[in-house]
Amino acid sequence: MQSVRFNNRNFYIKRDDLLSQEFSGNKARKFAYFLNNDFPEIEKIVGYGSVQANSLYSLAALAKLKGWQLTFYCHHIPAWLKQQPTGNYKAALALGADILEVDATQLDSNLDDYMTKLALSFDSSVQFVPEGGRCLYAEYGVKQLADEIIEFVKSEKLNAPIIMLPAGTGTTALYLQKNLPYQVLSCACVGDDKYLAQQFAMLTENQKFWPQILSQTKKYHFGKLYPEFFSLWQNLLAQTQVEFDLLYDPLGWLNLLSYIEKNQIDSEIIYIHQGGLLGNESMKPRYERKYGL
Ligand SMILES: *Cc1c(COP(=O)(O)O)cnc(C)c1O
């Protein structure tokens, strides 16, 4: 836990990005269950999602450590990326991951539904992991994160702090809220607020465990470049010397700062750094090409 000053305010940053090189951030938490237990039956993991997903890299590292094969399905791998792999895709290939494109003609629905159906045919030697690690197993490691936060809050004698973390599938935010006696805030980086609520509902119908979703007025598309994202990211780096991820964190901080201002929040804030820095390897050149920054 690191205390920083940003825009004349104190924040605590939970540095989960420093957990380990390969399992940085929330993927380490979400996959801790598989890391810390033995599964003699498993020979292979099957996952799916975006070809540059942080979870692709983490699953590849998990598979390598465990002596399992990883097969990862994605929609499409751009030809330029195949020729010149970068980021999570490159790192996963180097770890021996088998990365497959699903033939678009086979997809009568979305990849989620397609994979859920496909998984019905897997035997017990195959561990199926839904997109982004959105599964019940994730609670095991996220609860450890919650316990570390509670211990810190007690040892520092903080009044109930507010916890903030941006969401993809919302798995980390939801299991944090379920295991913490403090308010957890999140925001939808992939899809809209309704999509995030649907993701929460897939893990639990009990809305008592759902984090509060901070809504933004402007629609941001996941993976697209926005000058206000990059300048906030640069400001954070300059003032705190902490490098945040470029996909989720700029929106997380944007929403957090406007929430603080709008509601005149003076509680302590703990921001969860969920890792993702390997992804910056491909995002930074994109920003530089687009804005010449
Ligand atoms: C995977 C990831 C997220 C999203 O996590 P969810 O549990 O799916 O909400 C956020 N930030 C980073 C850096 C990630 O790698």
Residues whose N, C-alpha, C, O or C-beta is under 5 A from the ligand:
A	BS01	LIG	N54 G132 P166 A167 G168 T169 G170 T171 T172 A173 D245 Y248 Q274 G275 G276
